[in-house]
Amino acid sequence: MTSSIFTLSRIPFGLGSQKELYQRDQVPEEFKELFILRGYRSPRSSPRQCFYSIFNATNETFNFWTHFLPALYFLWRLVDMWPEMDFFGPDGRFTQPVLALMVNVILFLFMSAIAHTFNAMSDKARHVCFFLDYLAVSLYCIGAAASYKSYCIPHGLVHSSVMTLYIPVAMINSTFSVMLACQTRFMDHGIRKKLIRFVSFSWPFVWDQIPLFQRLLSCETAQCQGGGASFLWKQNIFATLSAFLYTSHMPERFSPGSFDIIGHSHQLFHIFSVLGTYAQLEGVLLDLQVNREAMMAQGGLNYDQVDNYALVRVAAVTTINAIVVIYFSLRIYRTPSPPPCTNPASVANGYIHKDGVRPISGIPQSESLLLSKPNVNASRRTSKKVE
């Protein structure tokens, strides 16, 4: 039953002017989420309404907060560690891969929060918001690969055949990821679309983890199992849980309508991905500390293993991937918009909304000017003229 304590879609709290929410059958197909029945915002929300909606009980509210608050935390961590890391000081080359990782972590969390906030402005704006989200996620794997190579890979594995191609393939994966993910937004809804998008996100992650799996599973030395190894194990556990939630749509699959506002799979996916990112960062920092202490004990820092061009690589891939996103955005805006929703619920009570949808809890006052009753007399006069 939808009377669960989690079904809060009829509770209009907050600061926003858009407190009325829509049901699944009242919004265009592109805005629908599997097993989420209520809590949809107007698909023609203004930027102001989108912003205020983060303080209301919608099905996107906690998607925003589960990434925005962690973004602030990681930003604070970066500011706090800056003096110690001295990223652009005399030994900055040794710590710059961490900077590349941190910047990309903060970027993908902030971009995700922005996408979940403003994707209700229009169908095309929704696509562009998530194009930018995909861009940020694709860059994250570059920072991760640079940090792994620099601190987390045992010296005995650094010169292996896999590591020779490790960073170049990670850069290719990043661009491949954003291209494939953006392309899925032109596909029909279905398993094929979901599977391709999942592969576009998961393959770069798997590639980044290959040398870590070799370290964690087949290397028994103290160097391999010490340092940040326990955190890197936790990261992979959280990543597996995140992938499961993203693909399974649980728990809302078993009780549609009960988790529309709080507790649906995408929110849990956000939470576990943040926990995995936290574990990753702690593991990288521990390995950096262990390596630096060992090198200083031997006479000084050794830059042979460190990716000295991590920031340059991130900048280059960012430029390429931004061009990809611009291409797909232009392609979206050149594509004709689908016709408005013609569901009978859209014209209930004799009102027609310019979006083709009508809110659950009556007509929003903020949108009253966008509504009009059919002029029956005018229709009759027109029909007489035709006759």
C-alpha positions, -999 to +999 in steps of 0.1 A: +000+000+000+011+035-007+002+047+029+037+038+040+056+063+062+079+067+032+051+079+009+055+116+016+047+129-019+015+146-007+033+166+020+039+201+006+066+214+030+094+238+022+102+272+008+093+267-028+064+280-048+060+247-065+045+225-038+020+206-059+034+173-073+025+151-102+018+114-106+036+092-130+009+091-156+008+129-156+043+136-168+060+129-202+077+095-207+112+110-205+106+122-169+093+089-156+113+067-133+107+030-128+085+021-099+083+058-088+046+067-088+045+102-072+065+132-063+073+145-098+078+182-104+063+201-133+083+192-165+083+229-173+096+243-140+114+276-140+150+277-126+136+294-095+111+266-090+138+240-095+159+256-069+131+259-043+122+223-050+153+211-031+135+222+001+103+204-008+093+168-007+098+156-043+113+124-056+145+143-065+150+162-032+172+136-015+190+129-048+203+164-044+212+164-008+229+130-009+255+144-033+255+181-024+264+177+013+292+152+005+306+176-021+309+202+006+326+177+029+352+168+002+357+204-006+365+210+031+389+181+031+407+195+001+411+229+017+422+213+050+449+192+034+462+218+010+489+232+033+502+197+041+501+185+005+516+217-009+503+208-043+522+235-062+553+237-039+588+222-045+575+186-040+541+193-055+546+168-083+544+140-057+510+150-044+493+165-076+476+131-084+457+135-052+446+170-063+434+156-096+414+130-077+399+154-052+389+180-078+371+154-099+354+139-069+340+174-059+331+181-095+311+149-101+292+154-068+284+190-074+274+183-110+252+154-100+234+177-075+229+204-101+216+179-126+190+165-102+180+201-093+174+216-128+164+186-149+127+195-146+130+227-167+122+209-200+128+176-218+158+191-236+172+207-205+168+174-187+191+158-213+217+185-211+218+184-173+226+147-174+251+152-202+270+174-178+266+148-151+281+122-174+310+145-182+319+149-146+317+111-139+339+104-169+366+127-156+365+111-121+381+079-135+411+098-147+419+112-113+414+078-097+437+061-122+465+087-117+462+083-079+463+045-081+493+044-103+512+069-082+506+055-047+486+022-046+504-001-070+533-021-055+567-013-071+569-048-085+538-042-106+546-007-119+565-019-149+541-047-159+525-048-193+491-037-179+506-006-163+523+005-195+489+011-210+471+019-178+468+057-180+464+060-218+435+034-218+420+052-188+419+084-209+403+066-238+378+050-215+368+084-201+359+098-236+343+065-246+322+066-214+308+100-219+300+094-256+282+061-249+263+075-219+251+105-239+241+083-268+218+063-246+196+094-241+186+090-278+175+054-273+141+040-265+134+031-229+142-005-221+167-030-209+191-023-237+193+014-229+199+006-192+225-020-199+245+002-222+245+031-198+256+008-170+285-005-191+295+031-200+299+038-163+312+005-150+339-003-176+361+027-167+358+018-130+367-019-137+398-008-157+410+014-129+406-014-105+426-041-124+460-034-108+443-030-074+427-064-078+462-078-086+475-062-055+447-072-032+442-108-045+475-121-055+502-101-036+508-112-001+537-089+009+533-064+037+534-035+012+505-050-007+483-058+023+493-027+044+487+010+039+453+017+025+444-019+014+415-023+039+400+009+026+404-001-010+386-034-002+357-014+013+356+008-017+350-022-040+323-035-017+305-002-017+309+000-055+294-034-059+264-024-037+260+008-057+259-011-090+234-036-076+211-007-065+215+011-098+204-019-118+179-036-096+157-006-086+152-021-051+134-016-028+108+003-048+105-026-072+088-046-045+066-018-033+060+008-059+048+041-044+062+034-009+097+049-015+089+077-039+103+105-017+127+087+008+145+054+004+144+046-033+173+030-051+188+060-067+192+077-033+208+046-018+230+044-049+242+079-042+249+071-005+269+040-013+288+057-041+298+084-016+309+059+010+330+042-017+345+075-027+353+082+009+370+048+013+389+053-019+403+087-007+413+073+027+431+044+010+449+066-014+460+090+013+472+062+035+493+047+006+507+081-002+518+085+034+534+051+036+552+056+003+564+091+013+577+079+046+595+050+030+611+072+004+622+098+029+638+071+049+659+062+019+670+097+012+642+116-007+611+114-028+612+092-059+591+104-088+595+073-111+561+059-101+542+091-098+521+104-126+538+137-131+512+149-157+480+140-139+467+176-140+476+180-177+459+147-185+428+158-167+427+191-185+432+175-219+404+149-213+382+176-199+385+196-231+378+166-253+349+154-233+334+189-231+334+190-269+316+157-269+289+171-245+286+202-267+280+181-297+253+160-280+237+191-266+234+207-300+221+175-313+194+175-286+183+210-294+180+202-331+158+172-324+120+180-325+104+179-291+078+151-285+042+161-285+027+170-251+011+144-229-025+137-240-034+116-210-071+122-200-059+132-165-042+162-182-075+178-190-094+168-159-118+194-144-119+212-177-084+227-174-056+224-198-020+230-187+004+243-212+027+214-203+000+188-210+000+179-173-020+187-142-008+185-106-022+161-080-032+186-054-050+211-076-037+239-097-005+257-085-011+294-078+023+302-092+012+286-125-023+300-127-015+323-156-004+293-176-038+276-174-069+283-193-104+268-196-114+258-231-136+285-246-167+265-255-186+294-270-156+303-292-154+267-304-191+267-313-187+300-333-158+285-352-177+254-360-206+275-374-182+294-396-168+262-410-202+249-417 
